[in-house]
Each structure stands twice: as structure tokens, then as C-alpha cells.
């Protein structure tokens, strides 16, 4: 008779690391004009909020209104999520409110990504700085070894 699996034992092969970088994949924003890419991101965040948190656009608009202290209508969200029409680019403060309302931290990676940077959780800041210091130490050690070798060759 086969042994039953202990339900309290974790499956090590099923573990997946938490994403380090806050960003959607390149396929979400896609290519094209910046305003179209932003609209696709807004649309994706709203869709994910509906699918994952059961938040309607009305719910998101209400949460954003609370965050901003001014009215955000569902129609405005629809406009920001649409690639058609004019005057449809979401303002930066509303973008922050959208991130807060939808909990779509992946939106944080878009703007830094335009400049070759990434958004990472603050808990990794010391680890990144430590890595940079260690890399600098290796560079200094290599330069020192090069100079010492040069000097030995002259003596």
C-alpha cells in the first residue's frame, strides 16, 4: 500500500521565488506610441483587479477618489484604459492612485524601465549596495595587482 503524503510537508519543487522586480512583462505594454503603451498598462491593471480581487472599475474609481481627495469617474478610467481618442493619458498622481487601488505593483516598473532601470522592493536596497561595494573591492584589488605586477617588472 503506498504511503500517504504528509499534508504538512512542503513540496520543495513546487516553490517559486517571489518576483524581485516590480514590472509587467514586455508583452503587456507592447510596442508603439508611449500613450498607447500606458493605456495598455492601465487596462491590464484594471483587468487584473477584476480577476484577482473582484474589483469593478467603479470600485477602483471610488478607491482612487479616496486616495486623491477628488472625484474619479468610471468613465475617466475607461478613457485612460483606451488607446482611442484624445486627452486620455493618466496623470501621474492618478497613476499612483491606480497602483494603490489595484495593488498592481507591476505598474511601478514601467517608468524606470523606459530608462533601463528597475523597481525593486526596499528590502533589497542594502543587498544591492553590498553587491556594488564588493564589486568595487574586486575592481580595486585587480587594479592593485596590475600595478604591483608592473612595478615588479621594472625592479
C-alpha angles and dihedrals in degrees: 000000000000117000116250117243114252105243090209094058113092120227104238093198092055093059116110121187119244111255110264097200119061103223144108116242119268089255093067099061091029124182133308137063117001093239091054092050091050091050090052091052092049090048092050093049090051092047092048091049089054095045099040104030102021091238115155121210087256089056091049091048090052092049091048091049090053091049095048099037090231135086119276113184127208087239089059091052089049090052093049091049093050125091091204128080135026134282091031104128113119113237117242095248090051089048088056090048090050091054090050095046097045097033085225096154087170088078088068091072097059102078096042088045090062087065100041094263134116136217114233131176114271091242088073095054095091091045091052092047090049090052091051091050092049090049090050090050090053091049091050092047091051092049091047091050090049092052092046090051091049092050092049089053091056097047 
